[in-house]
Amino acid sequence: MKQSNLPTNHLNPMRIAVLSDIHGNLPALETILADIDAWQPDKVIVNGDVVNRGPKPRECWQLIDTRIREQGWIMTRGNHEEFVVEWDTPRVKLGSAEADLFQSSLWTYHQLPASAIAYFKTLPIGHSETLFETSIRFNHASPHGTRDGIGPWNNDDEVRRKIAPAPDLFFTAHTHRLFVRQIDQTQVINSGSVGVPLDNDKRANYARLSWQDQWQIELIRLDYDRAQTQRDFNEVNYCEECGVSSALLYLEWRDAQSYVPDFFRTYGQAIREGTLTVA
């Protein structure tokens, strides 16, 4: 967990942009970046999942990588960075039914330069700041894992476990739902998804945090060129190249609804065991 304790001046405003779950959607990312540039934040946190699930992982990574190197943007590790890195030393046999389930991450792995894979291996699970006497933590899902996400369906006790030890402000992502929720003395903010929101609203989204005498949170939704994203999917022949789950990943983007978890809960084990084939 990276920790930053910065000198603070209560008379000076501060702006922090938090984006996550880009998932290789280049037009959505370009729209969000233009909005962030216009807002001119002091700090930007990329809270995991730049790549995988979408047709332009290399191009999205190049944009984020440039800003990390040139502007000091901070990135945490998402589960999809982990999925891609796993292909460096795959635990499943290529061509097996289980490998077919994760073909999209293998395809993404082959789209990325070796330098990206090496960088993903160094990413921390979280990042912490103490600003204006406020503790702030950023995790893709929770401090306990990159898939331990927080959604509207979690009750208060579940959220307490996930954010422990509780900071004043907790930024999460992973579930692709944009929201703010109060849990005891902690404000929990989910930055949603730049590339694949799953709350029936197809607009790209991210979160803003700003200080001027007190903290203010804004949840931002922006229209973008979805027709270009559709052309990008078509151009790379995504659903044919990326295995049995790729059609569901595409439909999640198209509909802004969740399909993959139910599919894996219902059929995942049978496919892994070879008792069910998907053509």
C-alpha positions as CSV (number, residue, x, y, z in Angstrom):
1,M,0.0,0.0,0.0
2,K,1.5,3.3,-1.1
3,Q,1.3,6.1,1.5
4,S,1.6,9.8,0.9
5,N,1.5,12.4,3.6
6,L,1.6,15.8,2.0
7,P,2.0,19.2,3.6
8,T,-1.4,20.9,3.6
9,N,-2.6,24.5,3.6
10,H,-6.2,24.9,4.6
11,L,-6.4,28.1,2.6
12,N,-5.5,26.3,-0.7
13,P,-8.0,24.4,-2.7
14,M,-7.2,20.9,-4.0
15,R,-8.7,18.8,-6.7
16,I,-8.4,15.0,-7.2
17,A,-9.8,13.0,-10.1
18,V,-10.5,9.3,-9.7
19,L,-11.1,7.1,-12.7
20,S,-11.2,3.3,-13.0
21,D,-12.4,0.4,-15.1
22,I,-11.5,1.8,-18.5
23,H,-11.3,-1.7,-20.0
24,G,-9.9,-0.9,-23.3
25,N,-12.6,1.5,-24.4
26,L,-10.6,4.2,-26.1
27,P,-13.4,6.7,-27.1
28,A,-14.7,6.7,-23.5
29,L,-11.3,7.2,-22.1
30,E,-10.5,10.1,-24.5
31,T,-13.7,11.8,-23.4
32,I,-12.9,11.4,-19.7
33,L,-9.4,12.6,-20.2
34,A,-10.6,15.8,-22.0
35,D,-12.9,16.5,-19.1
36,I,-10.1,15.9,-16.5
37,D,-7.8,18.2,-18.4
38,A,-10.3,20.9,-18.5
39,W,-11.0,20.6,-14.7
40,Q,-7.2,20.7,-14.0
41,P,-6.9,18.5,-10.9
42,D,-3.8,18.5,-8.7
43,K,-3.8,14.8,-8.5
44,V,-5.2,11.9,-10.5
45,I,-5.7,8.3,-9.3
46,V,-6.3,5.5,-11.8
47,N,-8.0,2.9,-9.6
48,G,-7.3,-0.2,-11.6
49,D,-8.6,-2.1,-14.7
50,V,-7.2,0.0,-17.5
51,V,-7.1,-3.0,-19.8
52,N,-9.0,-6.2,-20.8
53,R,-12.7,-6.6,-21.8
54,G,-12.4,-4.0,-24.6
55,P,-11.0,-3.6,-28.1
56,K,-8.2,-1.0,-27.5
57,P,-6.1,-2.1,-24.5
58,R,-2.8,-1.0,-26.0
59,E,-4.0,2.4,-26.9
60,C,-5.7,3.0,-23.5
61,W,-2.6,1.8,-21.7
62,Q,-0.4,4.2,-23.8
63,L,-2.5,7.2,-22.8
64,I,-2.4,6.3,-19.1
65,D,1.2,5.3,-19.1
66,T,2.2,8.7,-20.6
67,R,0.3,10.5,-17.9
68,I,1.9,8.4,-15.2
69,R,5.4,9.1,-16.5
70,E,4.9,12.8,-17.4
71,Q,2.2,14.1,-15.0
72,G,2.7,11.9,-11.9
73,W,-0.6,10.1,-12.1
74,I,-1.0,7.2,-9.6
75,M,-2.3,3.8,-10.5
76,T,-3.5,0.9,-8.3
77,R,-3.8,-2.7,-9.4
78,G,-7.1,-4.0,-10.6
79,N,-8.1,-7.6,-11.1
80,H,-7.9,-7.3,-14.8
81,E,-4.2,-6.3,-14.6
82,E,-3.8,-9.5,-12.6
83,F,-5.7,-11.6,-15.2
84,V,-3.4,-10.3,-17.9
85,V,-0.2,-10.8,-15.9
86,E,-1.1,-14.4,-15.1
87,W,-0.5,-15.2,-18.8
88,D,3.2,-14.6,-18.2
89,T,3.2,-17.9,-16.2
90,P,-0.2,-19.4,-17.1
91,R,-1.7,-21.8,-14.6
92,V,-4.1,-23.3,-17.2
93,K,-3.3,-25.2,-20.4
94,L,-3.7,-23.3,-23.6
95,G,-6.5,-24.7,-25.6
96,S,-8.3,-26.1,-22.6
97,A,-11.9,-25.4,-21.8
98,E,-10.8,-23.3,-18.8
99,A,-8.3,-21.3,-20.9
100,D,-11.1,-20.6,-23.4
101,L,-13.1,-18.9,-20.6
102,F,-10.3,-16.4,-20.2
103,Q,-9.4,-16.0,-23.8
104,S,-10.1,-12.3,-23.7
105,S,-7.3,-11.7,-21.2
106,L,-4.9,-13.8,-23.3
107,W,-5.8,-11.7,-26.3
108,T,-5.2,-8.6,-24.3
109,Y,-1.8,-9.9,-23.1
110,H,-0.7,-10.3,-26.7
111,Q,-1.8,-6.7,-27.5
112,L,0.4,-5.2,-24.8
113,P,4.1,-4.5,-24.8
114,A,6.3,-6.4,-22.3
115,S,6.9,-3.1,-20.5
116,A,3.2,-2.9,-19.6
117,I,3.2,-6.4,-18.2
118,A,6.3,-5.6,-16.1
119,Y,4.7,-2.4,-14.8
120,F,1.5,-4.2,-13.9
121,K,3.5,-6.6,-11.7
122,T,4.8,-3.6,-9.6
123,L,1.4,-2.1,-9.0
124,P,0.2,-1.8,-5.4
125,I,-3.2,-3.0,-4.2
126,G,-3.9,0.4,-2.9
127,H,-2.8,4.0,-2.3
128,S,-3.3,6.2,0.8
129,E,-3.2,10.0,1.3
130,T,-3.6,12.1,4.4
131,L,-4.8,15.6,3.3
132,F,-6.3,18.3,5.4
133,E,-6.3,16.0,8.4
134,T,-8.4,13.5,6.4
135,S,-7.4,9.9,5.7
136,I,-8.1,8.8,2.2
137,R,-7.7,5.4,0.7
138,F,-8.0,4.1,-2.8
139,N,-8.5,0.4,-3.6
140,H,-9.7,-1.1,-6.8
141,A,-12.1,-3.3,-4.7
142,S,-11.0,-3.4,-1.1
143,P,-7.7,-3.7,0.9
144,H,-8.5,-7.4,1.1
145,G,-8.4,-8.1,-2.6
146,T,-8.9,-6.8,-6.1
147,R,-12.2,-8.7,-6.4
148,D,-13.7,-7.9,-3.0
149,G,-15.9,-5.3,-4.5
150,I,-18.5,-3.0,-3.0
151,G,-21.9,-2.6,-4.7
152,P,-25.3,-1.3,-3.8
153,W,-26.3,-4.8,-2.8
154,N,-23.8,-5.0,0.1
155,N,-25.3,-4.3,3.6
156,D,-23.6,-2.0,6.0
157,D,-21.9,-4.8,7.9
158,E,-20.4,-6.2,4.7
159,V,-19.1,-2.8,3.7
160,R,-17.6,-2.3,7.2
161,R,-15.6,-5.5,6.8
162,K,-14.5,-4.6,3.3
163,I,-13.2,-1.1,4.2
164,A,-11.5,-2.0,7.5
165,P,-9.6,-0.4,8.9
166,A,-11.9,2.4,7.9
167,P,-10.5,5.7,6.6
168,D,-12.4,9.0,6.4
169,L,-12.8,8.7,2.7
170,F,-12.7,5.3,0.8
171,F,-12.6,5.2,-3.0
172,T,-13.4,1.9,-4.6
173,A,-14.3,0.7,-8.1
174,H,-14.6,-2.9,-9.6
175,T,-18.4,-3.2,-9.6
176,H,-18.9,-0.6,-12.3
177,R,-21.6,1.3,-10.2
178,L,-21.2,5.0,-9.5
179,F,-22.3,6.0,-6.0
180,V,-21.6,7.6,-2.7
181,R,-22.5,5.9,0.5
182,Q,-22.1,6.8,4.2
183,I,-20.9,4.0,6.5
184,D,-20.5,5.3,10.1
185,Q,-17.8,8.1,9.8
186,T,-16.6,6.9,6.4
187,Q,-17.8,8.2,3.0
188,V,-17.5,5.3,0.5
189,I,-17.2,6.5,-3.1
190,N,-17.4,4.2,-6.1
191,S,-15.9,5.8,-9.2
192,G,-18.0,3.6,-11.5
193,S,-16.5,2.7,-14.8
194,V,-15.0,4.8,-17.7
195,G,-15.5,2.1,-20.2
196,V,-18.2,-0.4,-19.1
197,P,-20.7,1.0,-16.6
198,L,-23.2,-1.6,-15.5
199,D,-26.0,0.5,-13.9
200,N,-28.1,0.9,-17.0
201,D,-26.5,4.2,-17.8
202,K,-24.2,4.0,-20.8
203,R,-22.3,7.2,-20.2
204,A,-18.7,7.1,-19.2
205,N,-18.1,8.1,-15.6
206,Y,-15.6,9.1,-13.0
207,A,-15.4,10.9,-9.6
208,R,-14.1,14.2,-8.5
209,L,-12.9,15.1,-5.0
210,S,-12.2,18.7,-4.2
211,W,-11.3,20.7,-1.0
212,Q,-12.2,24.3,-0.3
213,D,-12.9,24.5,3.5
214,Q,-14.5,21.1,3.3
215,W,-14.4,18.0,1.0
216,Q,-16.9,18.0,-2.0
217,I,-17.6,14.9,-4.1
218,E,-18.9,15.0,-7.6
219,L,-20.0,12.0,-9.7
220,I,-19.5,12.7,-13.4
221,R,-21.3,11.1,-16.3
222,L,-20.4,12.0,-19.9
223,D,-21.7,11.0,-23.3
224,Y,-19.0,9.7,-25.7
225,D,-18.7,8.3,-29.2
226,R,-20.2,4.8,-28.7
227,A,-20.5,4.3,-32.4
228,Q,-16.7,4.5,-32.6
229,T,-16.3,1.9,-29.8
230,Q,-18.7,-0.3,-31.8
231,R,-16.4,0.1,-34.8
232,D,-13.4,-0.7,-32.6
233,F,-15.0,-4.0,-31.5
234,N,-15.8,-4.9,-35.1
235,E,-12.3,-3.9,-36.4
236,V,-10.5,-6.3,-34.1
237,N,-13.2,-9.1,-34.6
238,Y,-13.4,-9.1,-30.8
239,C,-16.2,-11.7,-30.2
240,E,-14.6,-14.2,-32.5
241,E,-11.0,-13.7,-31.3
242,C,-11.6,-13.6,-27.6
243,G,-13.3,-16.8,-26.6
244,V,-16.6,-18.0,-25.2
245,S,-17.1,-15.1,-22.7
246,S,-16.3,-12.3,-25.1
247,A,-19.9,-12.1,-26.4
248,L,-21.1,-11.5,-22.8
249,L,-18.4,-8.9,-22.3
250,Y,-19.5,-7.1,-25.4
251,L,-23.2,-7.3,-24.4
252,E,-22.3,-5.8,-21.0
253,W,-20.7,-2.8,-22.8
254,R,-23.7,-2.6,-25.2
255,D,-26.4,-2.8,-22.6
256,A,-24.7,-1.3,-19.5
257,Q,-26.0,-4.4,-17.7
258,S,-24.2,-7.3,-15.9
259,Y,-24.3,-10.7,-17.5
260,V,-20.9,-12.3,-16.8
261,P,-21.3,-13.2,-13.0
262,D,-24.5,-15.1,-13.6
263,F,-23.0,-17.0,-16.5
264,F,-19.9,-18.0,-14.5
265,R,-22.0,-19.0,-11.4
266,T,-24.3,-21.1,-13.6
267,Y,-21.9,-22.7,-16.1
268,G,-18.3,-21.9,-15.1
269,Q,-17.5,-25.1,-13.1
270,A,-19.1,-27.4,-15.8
271,I,-17.0,-25.7,-18.5
272,R,-13.8,-26.0,-16.4
273,E,-14.5,-29.7,-15.8
274,G,-15.2,-30.3,-19.5
275,T,-18.8,-31.5,-18.9
276,L,-20.2,-28.6,-20.8
277,T,-18.9,-27.2,-24.1
278,V,-19.7,-23.8,-25.5
279,A,-19.5,-23.3,-29.2
